[in-house]
Amino acid sequence: MSIRDEQRERVVEKLSAHLLANGLAKMSLRQLAAAAGVSDRMLLYYFEDKAEVLSASLERIAGQMMASLERALPEGQVFHVADFVSRAAGVAGQPEMRGFMRLWVEVIAAAARNEVPFAAISNQIIFGFQAWVESRLDLPDGVDRAGVALAIIALIDGLALIEICVGEQPMARAVRALAILTSAGGTPQSA
């Protein structure tokens, strides 16, 4: 790896941490350079433009999120949908995942406003997660694997929306309810 590539990796690491901590609100090229500890010019030496900076940083963050999910849903294993949803919801409900989920909601909102480069970034991330989920599902032949994977992603992303909109306690209730609904009985019990 060249010195330039090593420096670029350090910049991406710093920017990923910055975006997780601060979200997208502070994302001018100058602010991104300051967060990375480099000048605007050096940032543009490592990356073609702001879009590439954000894309590389968000790709790194998505990889970190996948690594957290990998602990609960290891590569090479397949899970029934209910088990997968229960495990993924448990991970999504952990406090250390909040930064990831909040940032993801910001990326989705920016994509919905057609802000460059977020539509392309969110598309890449969604299809990456879709393939990741599909590879871990135990489904019978003939089932729309992509559709099931996308439905699971929508469900897990919905937990982030609950936490952002109404707080941690309602999200925790939803995670617990999903664990009950996806258990063998599948019927919620009265509290």
Stockholm file with secondary structure:
# STOCKHOLM 1.0

chainA/1-191         MSIRDEQRERVVEKLSAHLLANGLAKMSLRQLAAAAGVSDRMLLYYFEDKAEVLSASLERIAGQMMASLERALPEGQVFHVADFVSRAAGVAGQPEMRGFMRLWVEVIAAAARNEVPFAAISNQIIFGFQAWVESRLDLPDGVDRAGVALAIIALIDGLALIEICVGEQPMARAVRALAILTSAGGTPQSA
#=GR chainA/1-191 SS CCHHHHHHHHHHHHHHHHHHHHTTSSCSHHHHHHHHTSCHHHHHHHSSSHHHHHHHHHHHHHHHHHHHHHHHSCTTCCBCHHHHHHHHHHHHTSGGGHHHHHHHHHHHHHHHTTCTTHHHHHHHHHHHHHHHHHTTBCCCTTSCHHHHHHHHHHHHHHHHHHHHHHCHHHHHHHHHHHHHHTSSSCCCCCC
#=GC SS_cons         CCHHHHHHHHHHHHHHHHHHHHTTSSCSHHHHHHHHTSCHHHHHHHSSSHHHHHHHHHHHHHHHHHHHHHHHSCTTCCBCHHHHHHHHHHHHTSGGGHHHHHHHHHHHHHHHTTCTTHHHHHHHHHHHHHHHHHTTBCCCTTSCHHHHHHHHHHHHHHHHHHHHHHCHHHHHHHHHHHHHHTSSSCCCCCC
//
